[in-house]
Amino acid sequence: LPDPTQYNISTDDPDDRNETLKHAGDRRRLLDYYAELNRLSGLSEEASRRVAQGTLEAETQIAQWQYDTPYDYYQGDRVPQDDLDQHGPPLTNLSALEGEYGNIPFRRLFGAVRGACEGSMLGCAESVFNDTNNILVSDAYYYHKLNAQLPNASVHFWKPLLRTHYIYNLAPLLTQAFLNADMNMSEHLTGVTSLPPRWQKCVLATTHGLPSLSDLRFLERYFDHRAYDEGWGLVTRIRGSFLDNMETVGWMDNATKARALVKAGRMDLNLGSPQSYHMIVYPVVNNSYFNNSGLAYRAKRMRAFMKLDEPVTGREWTMRATTVNAYYDNGVNGLF
């Protein structure tokens, strides 16, 4: 469920308690949905219900940890507020992570990622094993609670959660019965009443699974030199207009405005597609959408980890060349 208060958590806040009570129907619907996923995967009706109930109990525990996270968790003797305001939560390294959360096998998890890259003759995550401070723990309180829970809870507590979510994540790649179960749950939670047409799903799967090949094919057919020159002139004028406007704004003092102008002048401009691709080769067959999708997702994760040791640039695309859109990414100072 989207929010911790939609689970049956413990709270002293009357508004949040009312919110929890209000979503009792959503929890019943979620329980039915989890049972159906497990039943479709081969369990009996009784076993499906048992696994669904165990899944909901584990999710409720996790929701409680999220709800209980203190707003000032990093403050006090951990990190001064001024440092938090300027830099955000502190970076850490693998050895420190193991020392802080000894029951969570982070080294084994990162090792599996590195092993997958090496199996494809690629390098990734080397800096992690050199104990570089490049790991951000975005929810330290959650990991502290998980670390404390792991030795005290039987594996049988976690198995229903892991089983159900494994099926849930694979459901879009499975038969029509799984798609219908997803559709019914989505309709209840979001109001979506129909699945996308098959052609649309095929296009999305291909462009996300074969991003470099589909991008290059699209550019070859629809984005010639004339279109590129016209587009480049447009984005250049957009940046110029932004700089001109910033010169005249009155709400910034001179020192702040000078720094802003320097940053805006360094804004990277991107048009059409990435300048280069991390191409990872894997087999694609015409008789297994499931296998193709699994290999495509694996390649996507490896590409992400390959970037771990690379400097942040203003040329990191988050959409495909076939997407008609434009945006500014303030995280990398780039216009796309």
Salt bridges, closest charged atoms under 4 A:
GLU19 OE1 - LYS22 NZ 3.27
GLU19 OE2 - HIS23 NE2 3.01
ASP26 OD2 - HIS23 ND1 2.58
ASP26 OD1 - HIS188 NE2 2.69
ASP32 OD1 - ARG49 NH2 2.65
GLU45 OE1 - ARG39 NH1 3.13
GLU45 OE2 - ARG49 NE 3.89
GLU46 OE2 - ARG50 NH1 3.96
GLU59 OE2 - HIS165 NE2 2.59
GLU98 OE1 - ARG107 NH2 2.88
GLU100 OE2 - HIS144 NE2 2.87
GLU126 OE1 - ARG114 NH1 3.72
ASP215 OD2 - ARG320 NH2 3.33
GLU220 OE2 - ARG217 NH1 3.29
GLU230 OE2 - ARG226 NH1 3.07
ASP268 OD1 - ARG315 NH2 3.55
GLU310 OE2 - HIS278 NE2 3.46
GLU316 OE2 - LYS307 NZ 2.49
